[in-house]
């Protein structure tokens, strides 16, 4: 059985796109899926500072086309992606919350879906406790448990460990996807992820 690892941060619209598809792809090919929340800002600071440089001195034509490209993908996937008022957003609490949600598998997909929707579709600041509380309640998680755990050192450490690991394995952003150890980067590589799983299933 193939193993898929999905390293992700809620602060990326391209990751939101990939998130909507990766679970279904893994189900289609009977692959195991591991959700690995990371802090992409830590990656940019450590191995990919060019992201910040592009934001400051971007190519106008590329920036314009990238915005169009994002909306083309969102329309194709049937989701809404807006330009959030707060960008970039501090997603660290939401990411620690993903670790909590993973302890309650029946709530994880709903939790992550609502985090992505709240930020990218509804322009809500997911760094705020009141926004997170609403998401937690909608997902069916216990709010008291959630907020108590995301402040524990062990949950902070889990995000750091995941972030350090993906960089050590060659990752430089989000989403980074591994299929049996082979790395694929970005929403537009999902077709290659699926092809890798198809080959695995055929024993090629």
N, C-alpha and C positions, 0 to 999 in steps of 0.2 A: 504493500500500500504506500502510495506517495505521501510525502510530508511537505506541507506548505506552511511557511512562516510569513506572517504579514506584519512588518514593522511599520508603524503609522503614528501620525500626530494629527489631532483634530484641527489644527490650524491651517491645514493645506486643502484647498478646494480640489486639487487633483487627487488627493487621497480620498476625499469624500466620494468622488466619482468611482474610484477603484473599490472602495468599501461596498458600494451598492451591488457589485458584481462578484466579488471574490468568494463569498460564501456559496453562492449558487454554482459557481464553476467547480469548487471543491466537491460539492455534493454530486454533481454530474459525473465526476470521475472517481468517486468514493475515496477522495484524498482526505487525510487528517489536516485540520487547519488550526494553527497556533496563532493567537492574537498577541502581538508584542508591542505594546505602547512605548513610544520613545519621545524624547524632547528634541525636536528638530533644530531648535535654536542652539542647543549644545553642539549639534553636528556642524552647523554653519560656523559657529565660533571656533571650532577645532580643526575641521578639515575642508570646509567649503565657504570661505569668506567672500568668494566671488558673488554670492547671492546678494550680500549687502552692497557690494560695489555696483552691481547692476541696478539695484534700486535707486542708488544715488546718481549714476551716470548711465542710465539705460539707453538703448537704441529706440527712439520714438516709434519707428515703423514696426519693430519687433514687439514692443509693448502693446501697440494698438492691435496687432494681429493676435497676440497671445490672449487678449481680452475677448476677441471674437472667437478664437479657437475654444476657449473655456465655455463660452455660451453655446457654441455648436455642440460640444460634448454633453453639456447639461440638457439641452433640448433632446438630443439623441437618447439619453438615458431617462428622460422624463422627470428630471428633478429641477429645483429652483436654486440657483446660485447667484447671490447678490454681492455687491461690494460692501463689506461690513464697515460700519462707522469706526470701530476699533480694530485697527490692523497695523502690525501683527498683534495677535491676542496672546495673553499669557494663559496657555492651556494646561499648565502643570497640574492644577487641582483636578481638572476633568480627566487627565491621564492617570493620575493616582486612583481616581474613582473607577477607571476602567479595570484596574487590578481588583478593586472591591467587587465590581460587577461580575468579574470572571469567577468569583467564588460562588456566585449564584447564576449558573449558566442559563437558566431560563429567562433571566432578565438582561443578559449582556447585549444581545443584538438590539433590543429596544432602547437600552441606555445609550449605546453608541449612535444609533440612528437619530435619537433626539438631540444628542450633543451636536452632531453635524447639522441637522435641520435647524436647530436653534441659532447657531452661529451663522451659517451660510445662507439659510433660507429666510430666517426671521430677524436677522440683525440684532441678536441678543448677545451680550457680553458674557461668555462662558467662564470668565475668570471670577465672576461675582457669585457669592454664596447663594443669594436669593434665586438667581437663574438656575444654578446647579440644583438647588432644593426642588424647584419645580420639575426639573428633568428626572431627578431621583424618584420623586413621588409618582410621576407618570410611568416610569419604568418598573415600579413595584418594589423598589429597594427600600430598606429601612433608613430613613434620613439620619437618625441618631448614630447608627452604626457607620454609615457612610462618612460623615464628617469627623467622627472620632478616629476612624482608621486612616483617612487620607492625611492626617497630621502625625501619624506614627512614622518613625524613622525607617522601619522596614519597608513601608510602601514607597517612601521617597527613594530608598536604595534600589528598589526593583526597577524603577524608571531609569535610574542612572546605569544600572547593570545592562539593561536592554540597549540603551543608547551607546554605551561603550562597546558592546558586542557587535552591533551592526556596523560601527565604524571599523572595528578590527577585522570584519569580514568583507570590507570594501565598500560599504554603504556611504552615501554622501547626501542623502535627502530622504523624502517620504513621498509616496510609499515605496519601500524596498521590500521585494518579495523573493523568497528563496523556495525553490522546488527541489527537494532532495539535495540541498546545498548549492544549487546553481542560482545565481543572482539575476533578478530582473528588476528594472527601475521604471516606475511611472505607470500611470493609468493606461497609456497607449501600448504598453508591453503586455497587457492582459491576453492579447491574442497569442503571444509567444508562451505565456504561462500555460494557457490552455493546450497549445500544441505540445509542450513538454509533458503535460499530464496525459495527453492522448498517446504519445510515444511510450510513456511509462506503462500505460494500461495494455498496450500492444506487446510490451516486452521488447521494444526496440532499443 
